[in-house]
Amino acid sequence: MLSKTFSATIFGVDAKKIEVEVNATGQGEMATVSIVGLPDASVRESKERIRSALQSCAYAHPFGNTVVGLAPADMKKEGAAFDLPIALCMIASTGKIDRDKLSKSMILGELALDGKLRPIRGVLPVAVLAKTMQKEISSMLVPAENAGEAAIVMNGEIPVYPVSDLREAVSFFNGKNIIPSSASLEDILSEASEQCIPDFNEVKGQNCAKRALEIAAAGGHNVLMIGPPGTGKSMLAKRVPGILPRMHIEEALETSKIHSILGQLPQGKPFLIERPFRTPHHTISDTGLFGGQSTPTPGEISLAHNGVLFLDELPEFKRNVLEVMRQPLENGYVIVSRAAGSFNFPARFMLIAAMNPCPCGHYGNRYRVCRCPPSHIQRYRSKISGPLLDRIDIHVEVSQLSDDEVLKAPGGKSSLEIKEKVAKGREIQHKRFSRMKIYSNAQMEPAHLQKFCPLDQKSLSYLKYAMRELALSARAYDRVLRVARTIADLENSENITDQHLSEAVQYRALDKKLW
C-alpha cells in the first residue's frame, strides 16, 4: 500500500520540498526497509530509529519489503527530520492513518527510540517554503519546541500543530483535536526586552572613537580601530550592539533563517529581533568563517548578517582568510562552491576590526617605547592588504589614555542617548530607501551616490584636494561619500556640506599615516 506526505531539506539557506513516499508490498519473509533518493547516513539510519519508535508505541511495522522514496531523487537528503514523516507513512500503509489527510501535510521531526520527538534545525526556512504551498498542504506538524518558529512565519495562514511524540501525531491524523500554535511577530516584538549590554558611558575617554562608532552604527559602516593594548578597543566594540536599532521585519526573517538552520536560535526565542554580534577567534579557518563542508552550511560572517562581526587582533587572522573577506564586504554575500553545488550565503554585516600599530603594540605610544624593528612593523601591517583596507569605511586611532583620564571617573553620553540619535539617522535612511532593498547608507551603490550625495562646487574642490593628498582610491572616494551622507543625516541635514566631508575624510587619514 502506497502512502505519501511532504517534508523538506535545507539547501544553502533555503528549504527544498521533498515528497516522502512509502510503499509496503507485504511480500517477503522478513520486514526490510530500503530508503532511496540520495539519503545521507543520518537518513539511512532513520529506519532503525523508526523501528524502535514503532515498537515502543505499540504500532505494527509494515510486513515484507518496504521501499521509502524521497523525491526528487537527484537531490541529496540530510538530517533526521525525515523520521516522523517516514514513520507516519509506514503506519498509514498498515491502514491505521487517514492517508488523504496525511498527503496534505508538511511534516518534520526527529524520533527518539521511545517515540518522543526531538527538536530539529531549520524549521523557520521550511515554514517559509510551506507558506508558498497553500494549494498542496493544509497543515504543518513539527516538534513542540520548534512550533514557535513556524507559527511566526505562517501567521495563521496554515495551521502549525506542535506534537511531542509519535502517538500524538497519529492521533492528529485520526481526528484528535490539537490546538495549533498561535505565536505571532507582534507577540515577539511586545515581549522583546533590551539586551544586557555594557554602556558606552563606562568607557573612559576615547571621545573620537565613540563618535566614529556612533557614525558607523547610524550608517552601518565598517570600522577599523588602531591603538596600543589596553586602550579600550574591545570595550568599545562590545558596546556597539547597545546603540544599534532593531532589525526591520525583512532583515529579522533573513537573519533568523540562518540561525535556525544552524540551530543557534536562543532558547525560548524563535525569532531574532536584536542584531547579532559575532566575535570569532583569530585561529578560525576559512570554512568556519565563510561556510563550507561537503554540503556547505553558513559560517560566522553569515551568522553576523544584518549585525556586527568583530575581528579582534586583525593581523593575527590568516592572510587567505582576510582576503576572502573582500567579496562579502563589497557585495553583501559570499559564494561557496563545492561538489554538491554553488551556495550563495547572505553576509551583509557591519565589520568592526581592532589591531595594534605594531607587533609589540606600542608604536606611537606616548608613554611606552616601541622596540620593533621597522621591517617587523612593515611585515605586521602588510598582513592587511590595501584592497581590504579600502573596503573599511572608517579608520580611527584609539590612543593611550593619560594618567588624568585613567584616574577620572568614566562619563560621556550613555548608550541610550547614542541609540536615540542613531535611530533618528536610520529613520531618515529608511524613508530615503523605502522603495529599495537598502537599509543603511553603507549599502548604497554608485548609482545611489549620484542621486543621494550631490556636492556643491566648494565641497567638490575640498574632496579633490583630499583625494590627492591622501592618495585615495576610487573605492575610498565612495566610502567617504557614504560616511559624509551619514554624518549629514545625524545632523538632520538634507545636503552634504564641506564640514561633513571634512570629518569623513579624517576617518581615512590613517591610510597615509600607517600604510
N, C-alpha and C positions, 0 to 999 in steps of 0.2 A: 504494500500500500504506500502511495506517494504522498508526502506531506511537505509543505513549503512555508517559509516565512522570510522576513527581511532582517538583515543585520548590516554591519558596516565595518570597514577597516580604515585606518589612518594612513594617508599618503601625503607626506610633507606636513602641511599644517591644515589640510582639509580632509574630510571624510569621503570615502567612496562607497556607493551602495553595493551590498553583497546579497545575493539571493541564496538562501540556505535551503537545500533540497535533501530529503531523506527518503530513500526507497528501501523498504524492508520486504524482501522477497518471501520470507518464511520457508525458504528451501535451504537444505544443508544440515549436516549432522551437528554442527556447533554454531553458537552465536558469535559471529565475527563481524567486525566493523572496519570498513575501508573509507578513508577520507581522501577525496580528490579535489584538485583545484589549486595547486601550488601552496599547500599548508606548510608553515614552518614547524619547528619542533614543538613549540607550546600548543599549536593547534592539533598536531598529531597526537600529543599526549592527552588531549581532551577526552578521548574515548575511555581512558582509564578513570578519569575523574567522574565522567558521566556514569560509567558502570557502577562505581561505588555510591554515587549520589542516588541513583535509581534504587539500588538495593536498600540504602538507609531509609529512603522514604516509602518503601514498600510498593514500588512501581515495577512492572514486568519489563525486562529488557527484550527488545524485539528478537524473535527466534530466527535462526538461519543467517543468511548473508545480508548485511545491511550496508548500503552504499550512501555516504554523505557527500553531496556535491556542493561546492562553494563557487558560485558563478559571479563574474566572469572567470573562466578557468585560467586565463593568461596573466592574472594579477596576483602577486604574492599576498598571502593572508598571514597576519601576525597577531599574537596576543591570545589571551584566554577569554576574551569577550564573546567568543562563539559558543562557549559551553552551554549557556542557557538556551539559546535558540535551537541548537542541535538536540539537546535533551528533550525539549518540548515537542520537536518534530518526531523524535523517536516514540514518545508517549502517544502522540497523535496517530502514528502508524499502527498502534495497537487498538485504536478506537476509543481512547479514554479522553480525548480533547476534541472540541469543535474545530475542525480543520479550516473551515471558511473564515472564522474569526481569527485563527492563527495566521492565515495567509495575508491578513490586512494589518499586521502589526510590525513595528520595528522593535527588535529585542536585543538586549545586551546584558551580559553578566557572566562572572566567573564563579564556578561552583566549587564549594569545599566538598570534601569527601562525605560529609554528613548531610549534604543537600542545601546548606546555607549559602547565601550569595555574598561574595566579597566585592568591595568597590573596585572600579576599573578606571583606567586613564582614558582621556579623550572623549568623554560624553558630550561636552559642550559643542565641539565641531560636528559630532554626529547629529545632535539636535538641530543644528543649522541646516544640515542635509535633509533631515526628516521633515523640516518645515516646508521644504520645496516638493515634498512627495504627498501632498494632501489628497491627490486623486488616487493614490495607491494604498495609503495606510490610514487607519482610523484611531490608532492608539500606539503608545510607546511604553515599553516596560524596561526599567533599569533598576539596578540595586538601590535600596533605600538611601544609602549615603550619597548617591550621585543624582538623586531626583531634583535637587535644587538647581543644579547646572542646566538640566534640560528644560525645566519648567520656566526658567527666566527667559530662555530663547523662545520657547513656544508661546508664552504669554496667553495661554488659554486656547490657542488655535487648534492644537491637537492635544488631547489629554495625556499627561505623563503619569504613569502608575508606578509608585515605589513598591518593590517586592523584596522581602527579606529572605525567602527560601524557595525551593522548588515547589513545595506543596502549595504555597500561596499563589505562585504563578499558574499552576494547573487549575486551582480553584477559580482564578480570574476567568480563564477560558471556558470554564464550566458554569459561568453565571454568577459567581460571587461578586458582590459589590466591593470595590476598593476605592477609597477616597483618593482622587488624583491630587498630585502636588500642586500647590497654588502659589508658589513663590513668584514674585514679580520684581522687576527692576526698581520700581518705586519703593518696595519694601527694603531692598538693599540700600538704596540711597538714603532713606529715612533712618535706617538703623546704623549706617556707617558712622564710626567715631573717628576722631582725629588720631593719627598715629602718635605714639610716644616718641617724638624725635627731639634730640637736643636743640636748644635755642641758639640763634645767632648772637644774642647779647651775652652769651657765656664766653665768647672768643675775645681775647684782649687785643686791642689794636687792630692792625690789618684792614684799615678802612678802605684802602684801594682795592684789595682783594674782595672785600664784601660787596663793594659797588660793582665790580666786574661780575660776580656771581649773581647779583640782582639783575643785571642786564641779560646775562646768559639765561637765567630762569624765565625772564619775560619773553625772550625771543627764541628759546630752545637752542641756543648756540653752544658750540663746543669750546672747552676752556682748557688751557694748559697753565698750571701753576708751577713756577720755578723758584726754588729757595732752599736755604740750608735746612738740615734736620731740626725738628723741634720748633718750627716757626708757625705751625698750625695748619698746614696744607690738608692733612687728613681730617682734622677737626672741622674745617670749613666745608669740605666735600660732604661729610656725613650729615651736615645740617641743611644741605640743598633740598632734600625731599620735603622738608618742613615749609618751604616757600613756594613749592610748585602747586599749580591748581589741579583740581581733579580732572580726570580724563573725560572727554565727551563720550557719548554712548558708543559711537562707532570705534573710537580708539580703545575703549574698555573691552569691547567684544573681540577685537583683533588680539589684544594682549591676553585676555582670559583664555582664548583658544589655545595659545601657545603653552601657557602654564597648565592647562587641562591635559594636553597631550603628554606632557612630561610628569604629570601627577604632582605638580607643585602649587596647586591652589591651596591657600591657607585653610587650616581646619575650621570648618563651620562657615567658610566664606566661598560660596560657589561662583562668585563673580568679583573681579578686581575693579575697584574704584580709584584707589590711590595708585600713583605711578610707581612702578617697580624701581628698586635701587640694587644694582648688582655690583659686587666687588670681587672679581676673580683674582686669584693669586698669580704672581708673575711666572710661576712654573707651569701654568696651564698650557696644554697642547693646542695646536691649531684646530683639531677636531673638537675639543672641549669648548673652544671659544666660538667657532663658526658653525659647528654641527657636522655630523658625519656618521660613521659606522656603515655597515653593508647596506642597510636601508636607512638613509640619513634621518636623524632627528635634529631639532633645533638646538643651537648652542647658547652660550651665555649672552652673545650680542642680541639674539632673538628674544631671550628672556627679558632683556632690558628694553625691548621695543616699546616706544612711547614713554620711556622712563629715563633713568640715568645709569650709565656704565662708568664706574670709577676704576681707573687703572693707576694704582699707586706704584711708585718706582718704575716709571715708564721705560727707561732704557734697559731695565733688567728683563723685560719680556724678549723672547726670541725675535730676531730680526725678521724672519719669514712670517711670524705671527703678526707683527706690526704692519708689514707691507700689505698683507691681505685685508687690513682694515680700510684700505683706500676705497674699495668698492662700496661697502655699506655706508661709509661717511659721505660719499658723494651721491649715491643713488637711493639709500634707504632700504636696501635689501641685499642679501647675499645668495649667490647661486652655488649649490653644491652638486657636483656631478659624480655619480657612481654607476656601477653596472646595472643597478636597479632603475636608474633613470636620473633625470636632472630635476633638482628640487630648488624652488625659489622660497627662501625664508625671509619674512619681513624683519628689518633690523634698523628702524629709524629711531635712534636714541640720542640723548644728549651726553656727549663724552666729556668727562672731567678727568684729566690726567694730571699727575703730580710727579715731579722729578727734582733731583738735586742738581746744582750747576756743575758739579764735577764728582769724580769717584768718592772723594772724602767728604764732599758736601759743603765745604767752607769757602769755595771760590767766591770772592766779592763780599765775604762776611766782614763786618766792621770790627768784630770782637775776637775772631779766631783766624789763625794763619792757615792758608791752603798750602800744602806741601806736594800737590800733584804736579808732575812734570807736564809741560804743555802738550806733549804727544799723548799722554794718558787722557788729558781733558778732551782733546780733539777726538780721540777714539771713542770716548764715552758719549760725547754729543753726537757723533756721526751715526750712532745706532738709531737716531731719529732722523729719517730722511727728509729732504726738502719737500717732496710731494706730499708726504704725510703731514708735515708741519703746515703746509699751505691749506690743508683741509680743516685746520683748527682755527676757529674764528677769533678767539680772544687769548692772548698770551699775557700773563700778569706775573709780576715779580712779588714774591712773598718774602719780605726782608726780615732779618733778625730783629727781635724786639729790644729796645733799650732797657736799662735797669729800671727806669721810672715806669715804663709801660708794663713790665713784668710785675712790679710791686703794686701797681694801681689796680683797683677793682675793675672787673670787666664791665662793659656798658655798651652803649650804642643802640641802634634800632633792634627791636625784637623780631623774631621770625614772623609773628602775626602781622606786624606793621609792614614788613617787606612783602609778605604774601598778598596783602590787600593791594599794594601798589602793583605787584606782578599781575594780579588778577585783572586789574583795570587795563594794563597793557595788553594782556591776552584777549580781553573782550574786544578791544579795538581791532586786533588782528582777526578775531573770529568774524566780526562784521565785514571786514575788508575781504576776506577769503570765503564768504558764506556760500558762494556758488562753485567753489573749487574744493578739491580734497586736500586742503592745506590747513594746518592748524597753528602754524607759527611762522615768523619771518625767516627763520633758518631754512625752511623748506621751499622758499621761493626759487623758481627757475630764472634764467637770464631774461626771458620774456616778461616775467613779473617785475623784475628790477626796472626794466624800461618804463613800465606802467606806474609802479607804485613808489619809485625812488627818483623822481626828477630833481635835477640840481640846477641852481641859478649859475650865472657866469662866475661869481665870486667863489662859490663852492667848487666849481669845476677847476678853477685855477689853483685853489689850495690842494685839491686832490691830485692834480697833475704834478705839483711840486713834491708832495709826499711820496708819490709812486717813484719819482726819480731819485729822491734822497734815500729811500729805504729799499730801492730795487724790488718793489712789489711785483708779483706776477699778476697775470690777468685773473687768475682764480682768487688771489688775495684781494684784488680790487673788488670783486663781487662780495667777498666776505666783509670787507669794510662797509660797503653799502648796506648789507643786511644788518650789521650791528648798528650803524647810524640810524637806520629806519626804526630799530627797536628803542634806541635812546630817545628819538623823537616821540615815539608812542608813549614812553614813560612820562614824558613831559606834556602829553596830550597836544602835540604839535602836528599839524597836518603836513607841513613841509619840513624837509631836512635842511638845516642851516649849517653854516661853516663851523659853528660850535659843536654841533652833533658829530660832524665829520672829524673835527679835531680830537674829540675824545675817542672815537672809534679807531682813528689812526694810532693813537697812543698804545692801543692794545695790540699793535703789530710792531712796535718799536723794538721788541726783543728779537725780531727776525735778524736785524743787522747787528745788534749788540752781542748776541750769544752765538750766532751762526755765521 
